[in-house]
């Protein structure tokens, strides 16, 4: 390991070319080189086995080192492809050396290969993931790297990729990993016999929903794997194999339009789904569309959105003084999966694909233009995902979630409560994170819970049915804990979005009197978050003014504020406004008004509510009226299937 790098000095801002962010291509280059230099600080003698700071998973240090190279190569490849500079040449030489050392079966730094790969029924080692990343990177770097290798060196790397191109893998985005290896082999005229990439690609494309979004496998998990794996790898497959890509490019174009709504004005993506430690990887599909002329956004809007995201993380220090670690705006390991080690976060590098475009490309030369969150507020329903995405008047973005749960059917016996805090909540946003650790165990924020006699909260588990229609979305779940459904219980939840406010109505079926609790968004800060509880209203506010408020409109008896320490990806301390009540009939209706804003505000008085049995009428102060029969809004036959 070398000494720490000198202080990072970004290039001067250019507010004429980039009036929103001030950042130009030079800033992207500077950050890319900084992140790559952080990896180089911990280089091994052969280059293939760096030991970065951070944790080692059960797969072992060698796998983590392979991951650090494979994923940082995603960052190196566009630098190599897009600039004819001494720095790009040094990076090309560095990664050519690392790839050769890692794929040398007799070398001291050889990466895992055949004997470590197991059948899918017990799991496949993550070498297949890095094989895909390396194949993708080789495609992006092009002849500048591959063409500089000797024929024996090319054969060595091809043999390593060929092994992975023939593997069977999990039925989710992993289907595209062997396809990447096969696609690159075909693109350079190497033997790809025995590979089944076309079948895998067809399988993934069958999981398409709408507006550019796919589920990540046959279960209903919808997340940013669309942006950093599914779209980029499908895009690369069609390019490498020369297969017809019209349908995919149409879907990619649709994705750029809908994805743009998920980024706040300050560059914060909505905080939802797993593996969020990949951070800037959310931009990968955007760059793929730009490189293929399939972008629904203008060149100036694309750079404004992308630079906003990158600057958000860099301003928080990501990858600047130390290598990229597990976390979001701060180090926070609970944000990562159990398979994430010290090299995992460098998948962020795939979000730098735009550097493969030359400096005179329009995306780098045209002035920045506004992204959706810079303009008028609005909402987008992605009905097939059960989502409503809301752009607020203050630049915050919210997401009402009634479709994505990342739960298996049937539930695995080894995972009694298979839901995940990054999928199980009713609401997510660009400026808040779901509670992890103790906060997840407590199950307070963004959740409607039935409370057991021992004080433990029920889990949402599998979403049994869902519907999204314009400004209204709803879902049904069976409350459970420790893998056991609460007998005779079911919850139908409906969200009605109206501008910056959100009305949530719950219909609770229960086997008898039960305590019920609902939490709003958790707000985080570096110091304890101030909270207030007053009658039927509770709110929490951090020192920057970010405020989360909840108002009990029907069925709720009291409020409180719940605090946690070390459970939030944004800052150390967090707090949640909470409502509590009791079921008084079967079924019982509970209704609440939620507000998340950059400055504290009292949402009371925004809506008048009438409840007649299970029919709820909401009359907003601007004259808009919503009428919903909560019992029938979500079609559900009561069985355990979706």
C-alpha positions as CSV (number, residue, x, y, z in Angstrom):
1,X,0.0,0.0,0.0
2,X,1.2,3.5,-0.9
3,X,0.8,6.6,1.1
4,X,-2.6,8.4,1.0
5,X,-3.2,10.4,-2.2
6,X,-2.8,14.2,-2.3
7,X,-5.8,16.3,-1.6
8,X,-8.3,16.1,-4.4
9,X,-8.5,19.3,-6.5
10,X,-11.4,19.2,-8.9
11,X,-11.2,21.3,-12.1
12,X,-12.8,24.8,-12.1
13,X,-16.6,24.9,-12.5
14,X,-18.0,26.1,-15.8
15,X,-21.4,27.7,-15.0
16,X,-21.9,28.8,-18.6
17,X,-21.7,25.3,-20.1
18,X,-23.1,23.6,-17.0
19,X,-25.5,26.1,-15.2
20,X,-27.0,23.5,-12.9
21,X,-24.0,21.5,-11.7
22,X,-20.9,23.4,-12.9
23,X,-19.4,20.1,-13.9
24,X,-17.9,19.2,-17.2
25,X,-16.2,16.2,-18.8
26,X,-13.0,17.3,-17.1
27,X,-14.7,16.7,-13.7
28,X,-15.7,13.2,-14.7
29,X,-12.2,12.4,-15.9
30,X,-10.7,13.7,-12.6
31,X,-13.1,11.6,-10.5
32,X,-12.4,8.5,-12.6
33,X,-8.7,8.9,-12.2
34,X,-9.0,9.5,-8.5
35,X,-11.1,6.4,-8.0
36,X,-8.8,4.3,-10.0
37,X,-5.7,5.7,-8.2
38,X,-7.3,4.6,-4.9
39,X,-7.4,1.0,-6.2
40,X,-3.8,1.3,-7.4
41,X,-2.7,2.3,-3.9
42,X,-3.4,-1.2,-2.7
43,X,-2.1,-3.1,-5.8
44,X,-0.5,-6.5,-5.5
45,X,2.8,-7.5,-7.2
46,X,1.0,-9.0,-10.2
47,X,-1.8,-6.5,-10.3
48,X,-4.6,-9.0,-10.0
49,X,-5.0,-9.3,-6.2
50,X,-5.3,-5.9,-4.6
51,X,-6.3,-5.9,-0.9
52,X,-8.5,-2.8,-0.4
53,X,-9.7,-1.8,3.1
54,X,-13.0,-3.4,4.1
55,X,-14.7,-6.7,4.8
56,X,-14.1,-10.1,3.3
57,X,-17.1,-12.3,2.6
58,X,-17.3,-16.1,3.0
59,X,-16.0,-16.4,-0.6
60,X,-12.6,-15.3,0.6
61,X,-10.0,-12.6,-0.1
62,X,-9.0,-13.9,-3.5
63,X,-12.6,-13.5,-4.8
64,X,-12.8,-10.0,-3.3
65,X,-9.6,-9.1,-5.1
66,X,-10.9,-10.4,-8.4
67,X,-14.0,-8.4,-7.8
68,X,-12.0,-5.2,-7.2
69,X,-10.3,-5.6,-10.5
70,X,-13.3,-6.8,-12.5
71,X,-15.5,-3.9,-11.2
72,X,-12.9,-1.1,-11.3
73,X,-12.2,-2.3,-14.9
74,X,-15.7,-1.1,-15.7
75,X,-14.4,2.4,-14.8
76,X,-11.1,2.0,-16.5
77,X,-12.6,0.8,-19.8
78,X,-14.3,4.0,-20.8
79,X,-11.2,6.0,-19.8
80,X,-9.1,3.8,-22.1
81,X,-11.6,4.1,-24.9
82,X,-12.4,7.7,-24.7
83,X,-9.0,9.5,-24.4
84,X,-5.7,9.2,-26.1
85,X,-3.6,10.4,-23.1
86,X,-0.7,9.2,-21.0
87,X,-3.0,8.6,-18.1
88,X,-5.3,6.4,-20.3
89,X,-2.2,4.5,-21.5
90,X,-1.0,3.8,-18.0
91,X,-4.5,2.5,-17.0
92,X,-4.6,0.3,-20.1
93,X,-1.3,-1.2,-19.3
94,X,-2.2,-1.6,-15.6
95,X,-5.4,-3.5,-16.4
96,X,-3.9,-5.6,-19.2
97,X,-1.3,-6.8,-16.7
98,X,-4.0,-7.5,-14.1
99,X,-6.2,-9.5,-16.5
100,X,-3.3,-11.6,-17.6
101,X,-2.2,-12.3,-14.0
102,X,-5.7,-13.2,-12.9
103,X,-6.4,-15.5,-15.8
104,X,-3.1,-17.4,-15.6
105,X,-4.1,-20.7,-14.1
106,X,-0.6,-21.4,-12.9
107,X,0.1,-17.9,-11.6
108,X,0.5,-16.7,-8.1
109,X,-2.6,-14.5,-8.4
110,X,-4.9,-16.7,-10.4
111,X,-8.6,-16.0,-10.0
112,X,-11.2,-18.7,-9.2
113,X,-12.1,-21.0,-12.1
114,X,-13.6,-24.4,-12.7
115,X,-13.2,-26.2,-9.4
116,X,-14.8,-23.4,-7.5
117,X,-17.9,-23.2,-9.6
118,X,-20.8,-25.2,-8.2
119,X,-24.2,-26.3,-9.5
120,X,-26.9,-23.6,-9.4
121,X,-28.9,-25.6,-6.8
122,X,-26.2,-24.7,-4.3
123,X,-25.0,-21.5,-5.8
124,X,-22.4,-20.3,-8.3
125,X,-19.3,-18.5,-7.2
126,X,-19.1,-14.8,-8.0
127,X,-16.3,-15.4,-10.6
128,X,-19.1,-15.5,-13.2
129,X,-20.1,-11.9,-12.2
130,X,-16.6,-10.6,-12.7
131,X,-16.3,-12.6,-16.0
132,X,-19.3,-10.6,-17.2
133,X,-17.8,-7.3,-16.0
134,X,-14.5,-8.1,-17.6
135,X,-16.2,-9.1,-20.9
136,X,-18.2,-5.9,-20.8
137,X,-15.1,-3.8,-20.1
138,X,-13.1,-5.4,-22.9
139,X,-15.9,-4.6,-25.3
140,X,-16.0,-0.9,-24.2
141,X,-12.2,-0.6,-24.2
142,X,-12.1,-2.1,-27.7
143,X,-9.0,-2.6,-29.7
144,X,-7.1,-0.3,-27.6
145,X,-6.7,-3.0,-25.0
146,X,-7.5,-6.3,-26.8
147,X,-5.6,-5.4,-29.9
148,X,-2.5,-4.7,-27.8
149,X,-2.3,-8.2,-26.5
150,X,-0.3,-11.0,-28.1
151,X,-2.2,-14.0,-29.5
152,X,-1.2,-16.3,-26.6
153,X,-2.4,-13.6,-24.1
154,X,-5.7,-13.2,-25.9
155,X,-6.2,-17.0,-25.8
156,X,-5.5,-17.1,-22.1
157,X,-8.2,-14.5,-21.3
158,X,-10.6,-16.1,-23.8
159,X,-10.2,-19.5,-22.2
160,X,-11.1,-18.0,-18.8
161,X,-14.2,-16.3,-20.3
162,X,-15.2,-19.4,-22.2
163,X,-15.5,-21.4,-19.0
164,X,-17.9,-18.9,-17.5
165,X,-19.9,-18.5,-20.8
166,X,-21.0,-22.2,-20.4
167,X,-22.3,-22.0,-16.8
168,X,-25.8,-22.3,-15.6
169,X,-26.7,-19.5,-13.2
170,X,-29.5,-18.1,-11.0
171,X,-32.8,-17.0,-12.7
172,X,-32.4,-13.3,-12.3
173,X,-30.0,-10.7,-13.8
174,X,-27.3,-13.4,-13.5
175,X,-28.7,-14.9,-16.7
176,X,-26.9,-12.2,-18.5
177,X,-23.4,-12.9,-17.0
178,X,-22.5,-15.9,-19.1
179,X,-24.1,-14.2,-22.0
180,X,-21.6,-11.3,-21.6
181,X,-18.7,-13.7,-21.7
182,X,-20.1,-15.4,-24.8
183,X,-20.9,-12.2,-26.5
184,X,-17.4,-10.8,-26.2
185,X,-15.9,-14.1,-27.4
186,X,-18.1,-14.0,-30.5
187,X,-17.3,-10.4,-31.1
188,X,-13.5,-11.1,-31.4
189,X,-13.8,-14.4,-33.3
190,X,-13.1,-16.7,-30.4
191,X,-14.6,-20.1,-29.8
192,X,-18.0,-19.8,-28.0
193,X,-19.3,-23.3,-28.5
194,X,-21.4,-24.7,-25.8
195,X,-22.6,-21.3,-24.6
196,X,-26.3,-20.5,-24.3
197,X,-26.4,-16.7,-24.2
198,X,-29.3,-16.3,-26.7
199,X,-31.5,-18.4,-24.5
200,X,-30.6,-16.5,-21.4
201,X,-31.2,-13.1,-23.1
202,X,-34.6,-14.3,-24.3
203,X,-35.4,-15.3,-20.7
204,X,-34.5,-11.9,-19.3
205,X,-36.4,-10.1,-22.0
206,X,-39.5,-12.1,-21.1
207,X,-39.5,-10.4,-17.7
208,X,-40.4,-7.0,-19.2
209,X,-43.0,-4.9,-17.5
210,X,-43.5,-1.4,-19.0
211,X,-41.9,2.0,-19.4
212,X,-38.5,0.3,-19.7
213,X,-38.6,-1.6,-16.5
214,X,-38.0,-5.4,-16.0
215,X,-38.5,-7.5,-12.9
216,X,-35.2,-8.9,-11.7
217,X,-36.2,-12.5,-12.2
218,X,-39.6,-14.2,-12.1
219,X,-40.4,-12.9,-8.7
220,X,-41.6,-9.3,-8.4
221,X,-38.4,-7.5,-7.6
222,X,-38.1,-4.2,-9.4
223,X,-35.0,-2.1,-8.7
224,X,-31.9,-0.4,-10.0
225,X,-30.6,-3.7,-11.4
226,X,-32.5,-2.4,-14.4
227,X,-30.0,0.4,-14.7
228,X,-26.7,-1.2,-13.8
229,X,-27.1,-4.7,-15.2
230,X,-30.2,-5.6,-17.2
231,X,-30.2,-2.7,-19.7
232,X,-26.4,-2.3,-20.0
233,X,-25.8,-6.1,-20.5
234,X,-28.7,-6.5,-23.0
235,X,-27.4,-3.4,-24.8
236,X,-23.9,-4.9,-24.9
237,X,-25.1,-8.4,-26.0
238,X,-26.9,-7.0,-29.0
239,X,-23.8,-4.9,-30.0
240,X,-21.4,-7.8,-29.5
241,X,-23.4,-10.4,-31.3
242,X,-24.8,-8.2,-34.0
243,X,-28.4,-9.4,-33.3
244,X,-31.4,-7.3,-33.9
245,X,-31.8,-4.7,-31.1
246,X,-34.8,-2.6,-32.2
247,X,-37.0,-3.8,-29.4
248,X,-34.4,-3.4,-26.7
249,X,-33.5,0.1,-27.9
250,X,-37.2,1.0,-27.7
251,X,-37.3,-0.3,-24.2
252,X,-34.0,1.4,-23.3
253,X,-35.4,4.7,-24.6
254,X,-38.5,4.3,-22.5
255,X,-36.4,3.6,-19.5
256,X,-34.4,6.8,-19.8
257,X,-37.6,8.8,-19.7
258,X,-39.1,7.1,-16.6
259,X,-35.8,6.7,-14.8
260,X,-35.2,10.5,-15.0
261,X,-38.1,11.0,-12.7
262,X,-36.4,9.1,-9.9
263,X,-33.5,11.6,-9.5
264,X,-34.0,14.6,-7.3
265,X,-32.9,18.1,-8.2
266,X,-29.8,17.8,-6.0
267,X,-28.7,14.5,-7.7
268,X,-30.1,12.1,-5.1
269,X,-31.6,9.0,-6.7
270,X,-34.6,7.5,-4.9
271,X,-33.2,5.2,-2.2
272,X,-34.8,1.8,-3.0
273,X,-33.7,-1.7,-3.8
274,X,-30.7,-3.8,-3.0
275,X,-27.0,-3.2,-3.6
276,X,-27.3,0.5,-3.4
277,X,-23.6,0.7,-2.5
278,X,-23.1,0.7,-6.3
279,X,-24.2,4.3,-6.2
280,X,-23.4,5.9,-9.7
281,X,-24.1,2.6,-11.5
282,X,-27.6,3.9,-11.7
283,X,-26.4,6.0,-14.7
284,X,-25.2,3.1,-16.8
285,X,-28.4,2.7,-18.9
286,X,-28.6,6.4,-19.5
287,X,-25.1,6.3,-21.1
288,X,-26.0,3.2,-23.1
289,X,-28.9,5.0,-24.6
290,X,-26.8,8.1,-25.3
291,X,-24.2,6.0,-27.1
292,X,-26.8,4.3,-29.2
293,X,-29.0,7.4,-30.1
294,X,-31.8,5.8,-28.2
295,X,-32.1,8.5,-25.4
296,X,-35.4,10.1,-24.7
297,X,-33.6,12.9,-23.0
298,X,-31.7,15.7,-24.6
299,X,-27.9,15.7,-24.5
300,X,-27.9,18.6,-22.1
301,X,-30.5,17.0,-19.8
302,X,-28.5,13.8,-19.8
303,X,-25.3,15.5,-18.6
304,X,-27.2,17.6,-16.1
305,X,-28.8,14.5,-14.6
306,X,-25.6,12.4,-14.7
307,X,-23.3,15.1,-13.3
308,X,-25.8,15.9,-10.6
309,X,-25.7,12.2,-9.4
310,X,-22.0,12.0,-9.6
311,X,-21.4,15.3,-7.8
312,X,-23.9,14.3,-5.0
313,X,-21.7,11.3,-4.1
314,X,-18.4,13.0,-4.6
315,X,-19.4,16.0,-2.5
316,X,-20.2,13.5,0.2
317,X,-16.6,12.1,-0.1
318,X,-17.3,8.8,-1.9
319,X,-14.0,7.4,-3.2
320,X,-12.0,10.6,-2.6
321,X,-9.9,10.1,0.5
322,X,-10.3,6.3,0.6
323,X,-11.4,3.7,-1.9
324,X,-15.1,3.3,-2.5
325,X,-16.5,1.4,0.5
326,X,-19.8,-0.1,1.4
327,X,-22.3,2.6,1.9
328,X,-24.2,5.5,0.4
329,X,-23.5,9.0,1.5
330,X,-21.5,7.6,4.4
331,X,-19.9,4.2,5.2
332,X,-22.8,1.9,6.1
333,X,-22.4,-1.8,5.7
334,X,-26.0,-2.8,6.2
335,X,-26.9,-1.2,2.9
336,X,-24.9,-4.0,1.2
337,X,-25.7,-7.7,0.7
338,X,-23.9,-10.5,2.5
339,X,-22.0,-11.2,-0.7
340,X,-20.6,-7.7,-0.9
341,X,-16.9,-7.3,0.0
342,X,-14.2,-4.7,-0.3
343,X,-14.2,-4.5,-4.1
344,X,-18.0,-4.7,-4.6
345,X,-18.8,-1.0,-4.6
346,X,-16.6,-0.4,-7.7
347,X,-19.5,-1.5,-9.9
348,X,-20.2,2.2,-9.6
349,X,-17.7,2.4,-12.4
350,X,-20.2,1.3,-15.0
351,X,-21.9,4.6,-14.4
352,X,-18.9,6.3,-16.2
353,X,-19.6,4.9,-19.6
354,X,-20.1,8.3,-21.0
355,X,-16.3,8.8,-20.9
356,X,-16.1,6.3,-23.8
357,X,-17.7,9.1,-25.9
358,X,-15.2,11.6,-27.3
359,X,-14.8,15.1,-25.8
360,X,-16.5,16.6,-28.8
361,X,-19.7,14.5,-28.4
362,X,-22.8,16.6,-28.0
363,X,-23.5,15.3,-24.5
364,X,-20.2,16.9,-23.4
365,X,-20.4,20.1,-25.5
366,X,-24.1,21.2,-25.3
367,X,-25.2,23.3,-22.4
368,X,-26.9,21.6,-19.5
369,X,-30.7,21.6,-19.6
370,X,-33.2,21.0,-16.8
371,X,-34.0,17.5,-15.7
372,X,-37.6,16.6,-14.6
373,X,-37.1,17.4,-10.9
374,X,-35.9,21.0,-11.8
375,X,-39.3,21.7,-13.3
376,X,-43.0,21.5,-12.4
377,X,-44.0,18.9,-9.8
378,X,-45.8,15.8,-11.2
379,X,-46.3,12.1,-10.8
380,X,-45.7,9.0,-12.9
381,X,-47.5,5.7,-12.4
382,X,-45.6,2.6,-13.4
383,X,-48.6,0.4,-12.9
384,X,-46.9,-2.9,-13.7
385,X,-44.4,-2.3,-10.9
386,X,-47.1,-1.0,-8.5
387,X,-45.2,2.3,-8.2
388,X,-46.1,5.9,-8.2
389,X,-43.1,8.3,-8.6
390,X,-43.8,11.8,-7.3
391,X,-41.7,14.9,-8.1
392,X,-42.3,17.4,-5.4
393,X,-42.2,21.2,-5.7
394,X,-39.1,21.4,-3.6
395,X,-37.1,18.9,-5.8
396,X,-37.5,15.9,-3.5
397,X,-38.7,12.7,-5.2
398,X,-41.0,10.2,-3.5
399,X,-42.0,6.7,-4.5
400,X,-45.1,4.9,-3.3
401,X,-44.3,1.1,-3.4
402,X,-47.1,-1.4,-3.8
403,X,-45.5,-3.9,-6.2
404,X,-41.8,-4.7,-5.5
405,X,-41.1,-7.0,-2.5
406,X,-38.1,-9.2,-3.4
407,X,-39.8,-12.2,-1.8
408,X,-40.0,-15.7,-3.0
409,X,-43.1,-17.8,-3.4
410,X,-43.2,-20.2,-1.7
411,X,-41.2,-18.7,1.1
412,X,-37.9,-20.5,1.7
413,X,-37.9,-22.4,5.0
414,X,-34.4,-21.0,5.6
415,X,-35.6,-17.5,5.4
416,X,-38.6,-17.2,7.7
417,X,-39.1,-13.5,7.0
418,X,-37.7,-13.0,3.5
419,X,-38.6,-9.3,3.0
420,X,-35.9,-6.6,2.9
421,X,-36.0,-3.1,4.2
422,X,-35.1,-1.8,0.8
423,X,-38.3,-3.4,-0.8
424,X,-40.8,-3.8,2.0
425,X,-41.7,-0.2,2.8
426,X,-44.8,1.6,1.6
427,X,-42.8,4.7,0.7
428,X,-39.3,5.6,-0.3
429,X,-37.6,8.9,-1.2
430,X,-34.5,10.6,-2.6
431,X,-33.7,12.1,0.8
432,X,-34.5,9.3,3.3
433,X,-33.4,5.7,3.7
434,X,-35.2,2.8,5.3
435,X,-34.0,1.8,8.7
436,X,-31.5,-1.1,8.9
437,X,-30.2,-3.2,11.8
438,X,-32.2,-2.5,14.9
439,X,-34.5,-0.2,13.1
440,X,-35.4,-2.9,10.6
441,X,-36.0,-5.3,13.5
442,X,-38.3,-2.8,15.1
443,X,-40.2,-2.3,11.8
444,X,-41.3,1.3,12.2
445,X,-40.6,3.6,9.2
446,X,-42.7,3.3,6.1
447,X,-44.7,0.4,7.4
448,X,-48.2,-0.5,8.8
449,X,-47.6,-3.1,11.5
450,X,-49.7,-5.2,13.7
451,X,-48.1,-5.4,17.1
452,X,-47.9,-8.7,18.9
453,X,-48.2,-9.2,22.7
454,X,-44.4,-9.2,23.0
455,X,-44.2,-5.8,21.3
456,X,-42.7,-7.1,18.0
457,X,-44.0,-5.7,14.7
458,X,-45.4,-7.8,11.9
459,X,-43.6,-8.0,8.6
460,X,-45.1,-7.1,5.2
461,X,-43.7,-10.2,3.5
462,X,-45.0,-11.1,0.1
463,X,-47.3,-8.7,-1.7
464,X,-50.3,-10.9,-2.5
465,X,-52.1,-8.5,-5.0
466,X,-51.5,-4.9,-6.2
467,X,-53.0,-2.3,-8.4
468,X,-51.8,1.2,-9.5
469,X,-54.1,3.6,-11.3
470,X,-53.1,7.1,-11.9
471,X,-52.6,8.9,-8.5
472,X,-53.8,5.8,-6.5
473,X,-52.0,2.6,-5.8
474,X,-52.7,-0.2,-3.5
475,X,-51.6,-3.7,-2.3
476,X,-52.6,-6.6,-0.1
477,X,-50.3,-8.4,2.3
478,X,-50.6,-11.1,5.0
479,X,-48.9,-9.8,8.2
480,X,-46.4,-12.3,9.4
481,X,-43.5,-12.8,11.8
482,X,-40.9,-15.6,12.0
483,X,-42.4,-17.1,8.8
484,X,-45.8,-17.5,10.3
485,X,-48.8,-15.5,9.1
486,X,-50.8,-13.9,11.9
487,X,-54.0,-16.0,12.0
488,X,-57.0,-14.4,10.4
489,X,-55.2,-11.2,9.5
490,X,-54.8,-9.3,6.2
491,X,-54.0,-5.7,5.4
492,X,-55.0,-3.8,2.3
493,X,-53.1,-0.5,1.9
494,X,-53.9,2.3,-0.5
495,X,-51.8,5.3,-1.3
496,X,-53.4,8.5,-2.8
497,X,-50.8,11.0,-3.9
498,X,-51.8,14.6,-4.3
499,X,-49.0,17.1,-5.0
500,X,-46.5,17.1,-2.1
501,X,-48.9,15.2,0.2
502,X,-49.7,11.6,0.5
503,X,-52.8,9.9,2.0
504,X,-52.4,6.3,3.1
505,X,-55.5,4.3,4.0
506,X,-55.3,0.8,5.5
507,X,-58.1,-1.8,5.8
508,X,-57.1,-4.2,8.6
509,X,-58.7,-7.6,8.9
510,X,-57.8,-9.3,12.3
511,X,-58.7,-12.2,14.4
512,X,-59.6,-9.9,17.4
513,X,-58.4,-6.7,19.0
514,X,-54.9,-5.8,17.9
515,X,-52.5,-2.8,18.4
516,X,-51.6,-1.1,15.1
517,X,-48.7,1.2,14.3
518,X,-47.7,3.2,11.3
519,X,-44.5,5.2,10.7
520,X,-43.6,7.9,8.2
521,X,-40.2,8.5,6.5
522,X,-37.1,8.4,8.7
523,X,-35.1,11.6,8.8
524,X,-31.4,11.3,9.5
525,X,-28.7,13.7,10.8
526,X,-25.2,13.7,12.3
527,X,-26.8,14.7,15.6
528,X,-30.0,13.6,17.3
529,X,-33.0,14.5,15.2
530,X,-35.6,16.8,16.8
531,X,-39.1,15.4,17.0
532,X,-42.5,16.6,18.1
533,X,-45.7,14.7,19.0
534,X,-48.9,16.7,19.4
535,X,-52.3,15.0,19.5
536,X,-52.9,13.4,16.1
537,X,-49.7,14.9,14.5
538,X,-46.0,14.0,14.9
539,X,-43.0,15.3,13.0
540,X,-39.2,15.0,12.9
541,X,-36.8,17.6,11.5
542,X,-33.0,17.6,11.0
543,X,-30.6,20.5,11.2
544,X,-30.8,21.1,7.4
545,X,-34.6,21.5,7.7
546,X,-35.7,18.2,6.2
547,X,-38.9,17.3,7.8
548,X,-41.2,14.2,7.9
549,X,-44.7,14.7,9.3
550,X,-47.6,12.3,9.8
551,X,-51.2,13.2,10.8
552,X,-53.8,10.7,12.0
553,X,-57.0,11.3,10.1
554,X,-59.1,8.2,11.0
555,X,-58.7,5.3,13.4
556,X,-55.5,6.6,15.2
557,X,-55.5,7.4,18.9
558,X,-52.0,8.9,19.6
559,X,-48.6,9.8,18.2
560,X,-45.0,9.4,19.2
561,X,-41.5,9.7,17.8
562,X,-39.1,6.7,17.5
563,X,-35.4,7.3,17.4
564,X,-32.5,5.1,16.3
565,X,-28.7,5.3,16.3
566,X,-26.5,3.9,13.6
567,X,-29.4,2.5,11.4
568,X,-29.5,5.0,8.5
569,X,-27.5,5.2,5.3
570,X,-27.6,9.0,5.3
571,X,-26.3,9.9,8.8
572,X,-25.8,8.3,12.2
573,X,-29.0,9.4,14.0
574,X,-32.5,9.0,12.7
575,X,-36.1,9.5,13.9
576,X,-39.5,8.6,12.6
577,X,-43.0,10.1,13.3
578,X,-45.4,7.4,14.4
579,X,-49.1,6.8,14.8
580,X,-50.6,4.2,17.1
581,X,-54.1,2.8,17.4
582,X,-56.3,-0.3,18.0
583,X,-58.6,-2.3,15.8
584,X,-62.2,-1.6,17.0
585,X,-64.1,-3.6,14.4
586,X,-63.4,-6.2,11.7
587,X,-62.4,-4.8,9.4
588,X,-60.9,-1.5,10.8
589,X,-60.0,1.5,8.6
590,X,-57.0,3.6,9.4
591,X,-56.1,6.8,7.4
592,X,-53.1,9.1,7.7
593,X,-51.6,12.1,5.9
594,X,-47.9,12.1,5.2
595,X,-45.6,14.9,4.2
596,X,-41.8,15.0,3.5
597,X,-40.3,18.4,2.8
598,X,-37.1,20.4,2.7
599,X,-38.6,22.8,5.3
600,X,-41.0,22.0,8.2
601,X,-44.6,22.4,7.3
602,X,-47.9,21.4,8.9
603,X,-50.1,19.3,6.4
604,X,-53.1,19.5,8.7
605,X,-56.0,21.1,6.8
606,X,-54.9,19.9,3.4
607,X,-57.6,17.2,3.2
608,X,-61.0,16.5,4.7
609,X,-61.8,12.8,5.0
610,X,-65.1,11.0,5.1
611,X,-65.2,7.3,5.9
612,X,-68.4,5.3,5.2
613,X,-67.7,1.6,5.9
614,X,-64.8,0.8,3.6
615,X,-65.4,3.8,1.2
616,X,-63.1,6.7,1.8
617,X,-63.7,10.2,0.3
618,X,-60.8,12.6,0.3
619,X,-61.6,16.3,-0.4
620,X,-58.4,18.3,-0.9
621,X,-58.2,22.0,-0.2
622,X,-57.8,22.8,-3.9
623,X,-61.1,21.1,-4.8
624,X,-59.8,17.7,-6.0
625,X,-61.8,14.8,-4.7
626,X,-60.8,11.1,-4.5
627,X,-63.2,8.3,-3.7
628,X,-61.9,4.9,-3.0
629,X,-63.5,1.7,-1.8
630,X,-60.5,0.2,0.0
631,X,-62.1,-3.2,0.2
632,X,-62.5,-3.5,-3.6
633,X,-59.7,-1.3,-5.1
634,X,-57.2,-4.1,-5.1
635,X,-58.7,-7.3,-6.7
636,X,-57.8,-10.1,-4.4
637,X,-59.4,-13.5,-4.0
638,X,-57.9,-14.2,-0.6
639,X,-55.6,-17.0,-1.7
640,X,-51.9,-16.9,-1.1
641,X,-50.9,-16.5,-4.7
642,X,-50.2,-13.0,-6.1
